[in-house]
Amino acid sequence: MDHAPNAVATPIRSICCIGAGYVGGPTMAVIADRCPHVQVTVVDLNAARIAAWNDPDLSRLPVYEPGLDAVVGRARGRNLSFSTAVDAAIAEADMVFISVNTPTKTRGLGAGQASDLRWVEACARQVARCAQGHTIVVEKSTLPVRTAEAIRAILAAAERESEGPTPSFSVLSNPEFLAEGTAISDLEQPDRVLIGGEDPAAVEALAGLYGAWVPPDRILRTNVWSSELSKLTANAFLAQRISSINAIAAFCESSGADVQEVARAIGTDSRIGPKFLKAGPGFGGSCFQKDILNLVYLCRHEGLDEVAHYWEAVVTLNTWQQHRIARLVVNRLFGTVTGKRLAILGFAFKADTNDTRESPAIRIAGDLLEEGAQLAIHDFKVPAERMAADLGLEPTPPDAGGGPGAAALSGEGAWWPAASPEEAVAGADAALILTEWQAYSALDWAALASRMRQPAWVFDARGVADAAAVQAAGLRLWRVGQGESAP
């Protein structure tokens, strides 16, 4: 559907966003920055997270995104606030964004594929209980098709059962299309803003907010169902490109072709384009796998088994790529890594973020730990406690003299955080580059090689290392989609 832009819209004066995570925090910060006349309150029940958003030291924000600190610094204390007072913020708001986590269900109907919507439903019920007057409710979380229908049913019940002044609601879908690491530029200069809804006035009220900085031709209006499905489809298509180029990368390694040259050649085709053709250890993050599995579940629910199998294969190949890299490391290191030190360079799922959700490093490191490896893990933004939670294993550093710890002597896998790449590679048989931090492309491999146990390897799963410098340092090199080369 396409609403007429001249539909009468009530000006929005106050916004409440439920959820202070990777989507809610940056999105609301940019809206507040670009719409100084609108009061924006981000609420969350996690008091520690809210305290971090309110920390006077902007370098301690709970979400790391380039440019986010500057945006928060301009708006916080003016028209942007962070609070745990959820009920009060809902009551004061003209518009409520629901931006809570929607993880994949771990048990029950649809376990392993369907989205767990318990937090979304809880938010809808809280809005129904606390809202006053007319409130526009906006889905901002990534949600399966027809979720808005459930939210609308909950809110409609509140309209019928109200004993005081009757509240009223409009429900919109406004999916986010952010890429972590570039979220602020994605918000400030979006390819498109998608708004799905059946109430023209509500649609135009939200469009009016974005219109403060987004060109009119980039604000797309659809029905709710198309909006919800567009988000799942966009992520499925992007993930499919990553699995496709990684499948070709494996073939390149076997055949002698170079995946970078292949990607460059096909990327010049205007029908394909160059983006998302970078071979690597597979996709990660909070959305791609979750959204594809949800799409698989929905397709099976509709009896479209062949379609479900197609999209499921995208996730299967992604997992295979990560296991393949771990197996390759073991095979190149004389068939065993038990007791050997390996440097893991990068733990975030991509550069310029501290997010580790579904990071390829988790599965690769986990496989190596199962093989008894001793891992020194370095990342510029991921703290050790996050690594421990993701690996399900507390850190066990080597003994004070630098010798093997008890785990190494027993053949058990162990890991510890390293403060720098230099510290990580000390005594290591190999270094694995698993996150494409820019600094890893400029490492002094001659200096690093002198710290490693020879013969040593560099496994560049991101294709960012200076290949000539690695080989000149006397190190063996494996690069994704190119295979191995001797010094």
C-alpha positions as CSV (number, residue, x, y, z in Angstrom):
1,M,0.0,0.0,0.0
2,D,1.1,3.6,-0.4
3,H,-0.3,6.2,1.9
4,A,-0.8,9.7,0.6
5,P,1.9,11.9,2.2
6,N,-0.7,14.6,2.9
7,A,-2.6,12.4,5.4
8,V,-3.3,14.3,8.6
9,A,-0.7,13.4,11.3
10,T,-0.6,14.4,14.9
11,P,2.8,15.9,15.8
12,I,4.9,13.6,18.0
13,R,6.2,15.3,21.1
14,S,7.4,12.4,23.2
15,I,8.8,9.0,22.3
16,C,9.5,6.0,24.6
17,C,11.7,3.1,23.3
18,I,11.5,-0.1,25.2
19,G,14.9,-1.8,24.9
20,A,18.3,-0.1,25.3
21,G,20.3,-2.6,23.2
22,Y,22.1,-2.5,19.8
23,V,19.1,-1.2,18.0
24,G,17.2,0.9,20.5
25,G,20.1,2.9,21.8
26,P,21.7,4.1,18.6
27,T,18.3,4.5,16.8
28,M,16.9,6.7,19.5
29,A,20.1,8.7,19.8
30,V,20.0,9.6,16.2
31,I,16.3,10.5,16.3
32,A,16.9,12.7,19.3
33,D,19.9,14.3,17.7
34,R,18.0,15.1,14.5
35,C,14.6,16.0,16.1
36,P,15.6,18.2,19.1
37,H,11.9,19.2,19.6
38,V,11.0,15.6,20.5
39,Q,11.6,14.2,24.0
40,V,13.1,10.7,23.6
41,T,13.3,8.3,26.6
42,V,15.0,4.9,26.3
43,V,13.9,2.4,29.0
44,D,15.1,-1.0,30.0
45,L,14.8,-3.2,33.1
46,N,18.5,-3.8,33.1
47,A,19.7,-1.2,35.5
48,A,23.4,-1.8,34.8
49,R,22.8,-1.2,31.1
50,I,20.9,2.1,31.7
51,A,23.7,3.2,34.1
52,A,26.2,2.6,31.3
53,W,24.2,4.7,28.9
54,N,24.2,7.5,31.5
55,D,27.9,7.2,32.3
56,P,29.5,10.7,32.0
57,D,32.4,8.9,30.3
58,L,31.1,8.4,26.8
59,S,33.8,5.8,26.0
60,R,31.9,3.4,28.4
61,L,28.6,3.3,26.6
62,P,27.3,-0.3,26.5
63,V,27.3,-0.4,22.7
64,Y,30.4,0.4,20.7
65,E,29.7,2.1,17.3
66,P,31.9,4.6,15.6
67,G,30.3,8.0,16.1
68,L,27.8,6.9,18.7
69,D,29.5,8.7,21.5
70,A,29.3,12.0,19.7
71,V,25.6,11.6,18.9
72,V,24.8,10.7,22.5
73,G,26.9,13.5,23.8
74,R,24.9,16.1,21.8
75,A,21.5,14.8,22.7
76,R,21.8,13.3,26.2
77,G,20.6,15.7,28.9
78,R,18.8,17.8,26.2
79,N,16.0,15.7,24.8
80,L,17.5,12.1,25.2
81,S,17.3,10.2,28.5
82,F,17.8,6.7,29.7
83,S,15.7,5.3,32.5
84,T,14.4,2.2,34.2
85,A,11.0,3.9,34.9
86,V,9.3,2.0,32.1
87,D,5.6,2.6,33.1
88,A,6.0,6.3,33.5
89,A,7.8,6.7,30.1
90,I,5.0,4.7,28.4
91,A,2.3,6.9,30.0
92,E,4.0,10.1,28.8
93,A,4.7,8.9,25.2
94,D,2.8,9.7,22.0
95,M,4.8,6.9,20.3
96,V,6.3,3.7,21.8
97,F,9.0,1.7,20.0
98,I,9.3,-2.0,20.9
99,S,13.0,-2.8,20.5
100,V,13.6,-5.9,22.6
101,N,15.4,-9.1,22.0
102,T,13.7,-11.8,19.9
103,P,16.0,-14.8,20.2
104,T,15.4,-18.2,18.5
105,K,13.3,-20.5,20.7
106,T,15.4,-23.2,22.5
107,R,12.5,-25.5,23.3
108,G,8.9,-26.2,22.6
109,L,7.0,-25.6,19.3
110,G,9.5,-24.3,16.7
111,A,12.6,-24.8,18.9
112,G,15.7,-24.0,17.0
113,Q,13.9,-21.9,14.3
114,A,10.9,-19.9,15.5
115,S,11.4,-16.6,17.2
116,D,10.8,-16.4,20.9
117,L,8.3,-13.5,21.2
118,R,7.7,-13.6,25.0
119,W,9.4,-10.2,25.5
120,V,7.5,-8.6,22.7
121,E,4.2,-9.8,24.1
122,A,5.2,-8.6,27.6
123,C,6.0,-5.2,26.1
124,A,2.6,-5.1,24.4
125,R,0.8,-5.9,27.6
126,Q,2.8,-3.3,29.5
127,V,1.9,-0.7,26.9
128,A,-1.7,-1.7,27.0
129,R,-1.7,-1.3,30.8
130,C,0.2,2.0,31.0
131,A,-0.5,4.1,27.9
132,Q,-2.8,7.1,28.0
133,G,-4.7,8.7,25.2
134,H,-3.8,7.7,21.7
135,T,-0.5,5.9,21.4
136,I,1.3,4.8,18.2
137,V,3.1,1.5,18.8
138,V,6.0,0.7,16.5
139,E,7.6,-2.7,16.0
140,K,11.4,-2.1,15.8
141,S,12.6,-5.5,16.7
142,T,13.1,-8.0,13.9
143,L,9.8,-10.0,14.1
144,P,8.1,-12.7,12.1
145,V,5.2,-11.9,9.8
146,R,1.9,-11.4,11.5
147,T,3.4,-10.3,14.9
148,A,1.7,-6.9,14.6
149,E,-1.6,-8.8,14.5
150,A,-0.8,-10.3,17.9
151,I,0.2,-6.9,19.3
152,R,-2.9,-5.3,17.9
153,A,-5.1,-8.0,19.5
154,I,-3.5,-7.3,22.9
155,L,-4.0,-3.6,22.6
156,A,-7.5,-3.9,21.3
157,A,-8.4,-5.9,24.5
158,A,-7.1,-3.0,26.5
159,E,-9.3,-0.6,24.6
160,R,-12.3,-2.8,25.4
161,E,-11.5,-3.4,29.1
162,S,-10.4,0.1,30.1
163,E,-12.4,1.3,33.1
164,G,-11.0,4.9,32.9
165,P,-10.4,7.1,29.9
166,T,-10.3,4.8,26.9
167,P,-6.9,4.4,25.4
168,S,-6.5,3.9,21.6
169,F,-3.6,2.5,19.6
170,S,-2.2,2.3,16.1
171,V,0.4,-0.4,15.3
172,L,3.2,0.2,12.8
173,S,6.1,-1.9,11.5
174,N,9.4,0.0,11.1
175,P,12.2,-2.6,10.7
176,E,15.8,-1.6,11.1
177,F,18.4,-2.2,8.4
178,L,21.5,-1.4,10.4
179,A,24.9,-3.0,9.9
180,E,26.9,-3.1,13.1
181,G,30.1,-1.1,12.8
182,T,28.3,1.4,10.5
183,A,25.1,1.8,12.4
184,I,25.3,5.6,12.8
185,S,26.0,6.3,9.2
186,D,23.3,3.8,8.3
187,L,20.8,5.8,10.5
188,E,21.9,9.2,9.3
189,Q,22.1,8.3,5.6
190,P,19.8,5.3,5.2
191,D,19.2,3.5,1.9
192,R,15.5,3.5,2.8
193,V,13.2,3.8,5.8
194,L,10.4,1.3,5.7
195,I,7.1,2.0,7.4
196,G,4.2,-0.5,7.4
197,G,0.8,0.3,8.7
198,E,-2.9,0.6,8.1
199,D,-3.5,3.9,9.8
200,P,-2.4,6.7,7.4
201,A,-2.2,9.3,10.1
202,A,0.1,7.1,12.2
203,V,2.2,6.2,9.2
204,E,2.7,9.9,8.4
205,A,3.5,10.8,12.0
206,L,6.4,8.4,11.9
207,A,7.4,9.5,8.4
208,G,7.4,13.0,9.7
209,L,10.0,12.2,12.3
210,Y,12.3,10.6,9.7
211,G,11.6,13.4,7.3
212,A,13.6,15.7,9.5
213,W,16.7,14.3,7.8
214,V,15.8,11.5,5.4
215,P,14.8,12.5,1.8
216,P,11.1,11.8,1.0
217,D,11.9,9.3,-1.8
218,R,13.7,7.1,0.7
219,I,10.8,6.8,3.0
220,L,8.8,3.8,1.8
221,R,5.2,3.0,2.9
222,T,3.7,-0.5,2.8
223,N,1.2,-2.6,4.6
224,V,2.4,-4.2,7.9
225,W,2.8,-7.7,6.5
226,S,5.0,-6.6,3.6
227,S,7.2,-4.5,6.0
228,E,7.7,-7.4,8.4
229,L,8.6,-9.8,5.6
230,S,10.9,-7.3,3.9
231,K,13.2,-7.4,7.0
232,L,13.5,-11.2,7.0
233,T,14.0,-11.2,3.3
234,A,16.7,-8.6,3.2
235,N,18.8,-10.5,5.8
236,A,18.2,-13.8,4.1
237,F,19.4,-12.4,0.8
238,L,22.5,-10.8,2.3
239,A,23.4,-14.0,4.2
240,Q,22.9,-16.1,1.1
241,R,25.5,-14.0,-0.7
242,I,28.0,-14.6,2.1
243,S,27.4,-18.4,2.0
244,S,27.6,-18.3,-1.8
245,I,31.0,-16.6,-1.9
246,N,32.3,-18.9,0.9
247,A,31.2,-21.9,-1.1
248,I,33.2,-20.6,-4.1
249,A,36.1,-19.8,-1.8
250,A,36.4,-23.4,-0.8
251,F,36.4,-24.4,-4.5
252,C,39.0,-21.8,-5.3
253,E,41.4,-23.3,-2.7
254,S,41.0,-26.7,-4.3
255,S,41.3,-25.5,-7.9
256,G,44.0,-22.9,-7.7
257,A,41.7,-20.0,-8.4
258,D,41.7,-16.8,-6.3
259,V,38.3,-15.9,-4.7
260,Q,39.2,-12.2,-4.6
261,E,39.7,-12.1,-8.3
262,V,36.5,-14.1,-8.9
263,A,34.6,-11.7,-6.6
264,R,36.0,-8.7,-8.4
265,A,35.1,-10.2,-11.8
266,I,31.5,-11.0,-10.9
267,G,31.0,-7.9,-8.8
268,T,31.5,-5.7,-11.9
269,D,28.2,-7.2,-13.3
270,S,25.6,-4.5,-12.6
271,R,23.0,-7.3,-11.9
272,I,25.2,-8.7,-9.1
273,G,27.2,-5.8,-7.7
274,P,30.3,-5.9,-5.5
275,K,28.8,-5.9,-1.9
276,F,28.8,-8.9,0.4
277,L,31.2,-10.8,-1.9
278,K,34.0,-10.9,0.7
279,A,35.0,-14.5,1.6
280,G,35.5,-15.1,5.3
281,P,34.7,-17.3,8.2
282,G,31.0,-16.9,7.7
283,F,28.3,-14.5,8.9
284,G,27.5,-13.7,12.5
285,G,25.6,-11.1,14.5
286,S,22.2,-11.1,16.1
287,C,20.1,-11.2,12.9
288,F,21.2,-13.3,10.0
289,Q,21.0,-16.8,11.4
290,K,18.0,-16.0,13.6
291,D,16.0,-14.4,10.7
292,I,16.8,-17.1,8.2
293,L,15.8,-19.9,10.7
294,N,12.6,-18.0,11.4
295,L,11.9,-17.8,7.6
296,V,12.5,-21.5,7.4
297,Y,10.0,-22.1,10.2
298,L,7.4,-19.9,8.5
299,C,7.9,-21.6,5.2
300,R,7.5,-25.0,6.7
301,H,4.4,-23.8,8.6
302,E,2.9,-22.8,5.2
303,G,3.8,-26.2,3.6
304,L,6.6,-24.8,1.5
305,D,9.2,-27.5,2.3
306,E,11.4,-26.9,-0.7
307,V,11.6,-23.2,0.0
308,A,12.5,-24.0,3.6
309,H,15.2,-26.4,2.5
310,Y,16.7,-23.8,0.3
311,W,17.1,-21.2,3.0
312,E,18.2,-23.7,5.6
313,A,21.1,-24.6,3.4
314,V,22.4,-21.1,3.7
315,V,22.8,-21.6,7.5
316,T,24.2,-25.1,7.0
317,L,26.9,-23.9,4.7
318,N,27.8,-21.1,7.1
319,T,28.3,-23.5,10.0
320,W,30.3,-25.9,7.7
321,Q,32.7,-23.0,6.8
322,Q,33.5,-22.4,10.4
323,H,34.1,-26.1,11.2
324,R,36.1,-26.4,8.0
325,I,38.5,-23.6,9.1
326,A,39.0,-25.3,12.5
327,R,39.7,-28.7,10.9
328,L,42.1,-27.0,8.4
329,V,44.1,-25.5,11.3
330,V,44.4,-28.9,13.0
331,N,45.5,-30.6,9.8
332,R,48.2,-28.1,9.0
333,L,49.6,-28.3,12.4
334,F,50.7,-31.9,11.9
335,G,47.2,-33.3,12.7
336,T,47.0,-32.1,16.3
337,V,46.8,-28.9,18.4
338,T,46.6,-30.6,21.8
339,G,48.8,-28.5,24.1
340,K,49.8,-26.1,21.4
341,R,49.4,-22.4,21.7
342,L,47.3,-20.6,19.1
343,A,46.7,-16.9,18.9
344,I,43.1,-15.9,18.1
345,L,43.1,-12.3,16.6
346,G,39.6,-11.0,16.8
347,F,36.5,-12.3,18.7
348,A,33.8,-9.8,17.7
349,F,31.6,-11.0,14.8
350,K,32.9,-8.1,12.6
351,A,35.1,-5.1,12.9
352,D,34.1,-1.9,14.6
353,T,31.7,-3.5,17.1
354,N,31.9,-5.2,20.5
355,D,29.0,-7.6,19.6
356,T,29.9,-11.3,19.7
357,R,26.5,-12.8,19.0
358,E,26.9,-15.8,16.7
359,S,30.5,-14.7,16.0
360,P,32.4,-17.2,13.8
361,A,35.2,-17.0,16.4
362,I,33.0,-18.7,19.0
363,R,32.5,-21.9,16.9
364,I,36.1,-22.0,15.6
365,A,37.6,-21.4,19.0
366,G,35.2,-23.9,20.5
367,D,36.3,-26.6,18.0
368,L,40.0,-25.9,18.8
369,L,39.4,-26.1,22.5
370,E,37.8,-29.4,22.0
371,E,41.0,-30.5,20.3
372,G,43.0,-29.4,23.4
373,A,44.4,-26.2,22.1
374,Q,45.7,-23.4,24.3
375,L,44.2,-20.1,23.0
376,A,45.4,-16.6,23.6
377,I,42.5,-14.4,22.4
378,H,42.9,-10.8,21.5
379,D,40.2,-8.3,20.5
380,F,40.1,-4.5,20.6
381,K,36.6,-4.2,22.1
382,V,35.4,-7.5,23.5
383,P,36.0,-7.9,27.2
384,A,37.3,-11.2,28.7
385,E,34.0,-11.8,30.6
386,R,32.1,-11.7,27.3
387,M,34.5,-14.2,25.8
388,A,34.1,-16.5,28.8
389,A,30.4,-16.4,28.6
390,D,30.4,-17.2,24.8
391,L,32.9,-20.0,25.2
392,G,31.3,-21.4,28.3
393,L,34.7,-21.6,29.9
394,E,36.6,-19.4,32.4
395,P,40.0,-18.2,31.3
396,T,43.0,-20.2,32.5
397,P,46.3,-18.4,31.8
398,P,49.7,-20.1,31.5
399,D,51.8,-20.3,34.6
400,A,53.7,-17.3,35.8
401,G,56.9,-18.3,34.0
402,G,55.1,-18.6,30.7
403,G,55.2,-22.4,30.7
404,P,52.2,-24.6,30.0
405,G,49.4,-24.4,32.5
406,A,47.7,-27.4,34.1
407,A,45.2,-27.7,31.4
408,A,47.8,-28.0,28.7
409,L,49.6,-30.7,30.6
410,S,46.4,-32.6,31.0
411,G,45.5,-32.3,27.3
412,E,42.4,-30.1,28.1
413,G,41.7,-27.0,26.0
414,A,42.2,-23.6,27.7
415,W,42.1,-20.0,26.8
416,W,43.1,-16.6,28.2
417,P,42.8,-13.0,27.1
418,A,45.7,-11.2,25.5
419,A,46.2,-7.5,25.8
420,S,47.9,-7.1,22.4
421,P,48.6,-9.1,19.3
422,E,52.2,-9.3,20.4
423,E,51.2,-10.9,23.7
424,A,48.8,-13.3,21.9
425,V,51.4,-14.7,19.5
426,A,54.1,-15.3,22.1
427,G,55.1,-18.9,21.9
428,A,52.3,-19.7,19.5
429,D,52.4,-22.2,16.6
430,A,49.9,-20.2,14.7
431,A,47.9,-17.0,14.5
432,L,44.2,-17.0,13.3
433,I,42.7,-13.7,12.1
434,L,39.0,-14.1,12.7
435,T,37.8,-10.4,12.8
436,E,38.8,-7.9,10.1
437,W,40.0,-5.1,12.5
438,Q,41.9,-2.7,10.4
439,A,44.9,-2.8,12.7
440,Y,45.4,-6.5,11.8
441,S,46.1,-5.5,8.2
442,A,49.2,-3.5,9.3
443,L,50.8,-5.9,11.8
444,D,54.6,-6.1,11.9
445,W,54.9,-9.8,11.0
446,A,58.7,-9.8,11.2
447,A,58.5,-8.8,14.8
448,L,55.6,-11.2,15.5
449,A,57.4,-14.1,13.9
450,S,60.3,-13.8,16.3
451,R,57.9,-14.4,19.2
452,M,56.3,-17.5,17.7
453,R,57.4,-21.2,17.8
454,Q,58.7,-22.3,14.4
455,P,57.5,-23.5,12.0
456,A,54.6,-21.2,12.4
457,W,51.5,-20.4,10.5
458,V,49.1,-17.5,9.9
459,F,45.6,-18.5,9.1
460,D,43.9,-15.4,7.6
461,A,40.2,-16.2,7.6
462,R,39.4,-12.6,6.6
463,G,41.9,-12.0,3.8
464,V,43.3,-8.8,5.4
465,A,46.9,-9.7,6.3
466,D,49.8,-8.4,4.2
467,A,50.6,-11.6,2.4
468,A,54.1,-10.5,1.3
469,A,55.0,-9.4,4.8
470,V,53.8,-12.7,6.3
471,Q,55.9,-14.7,3.9
472,A,58.9,-12.4,4.2
473,A,58.8,-13.1,7.9
474,G,59.3,-16.8,7.3
475,L,55.7,-17.8,8.1
476,R,53.5,-20.2,6.3
477,L,50.2,-18.5,5.2
478,W,46.7,-19.8,4.5
479,R,44.2,-17.3,3.2
480,V,40.5,-17.9,2.7
481,G,39.7,-18.6,-0.9
482,Q,43.4,-18.6,-1.9
483,G,44.8,-21.6,-0.1
484,E,48.3,-21.9,1.4
485,S,51.7,-20.6,0.5
486,A,55.2,-21.3,1.9
487,P,57.6,-18.5,3.0
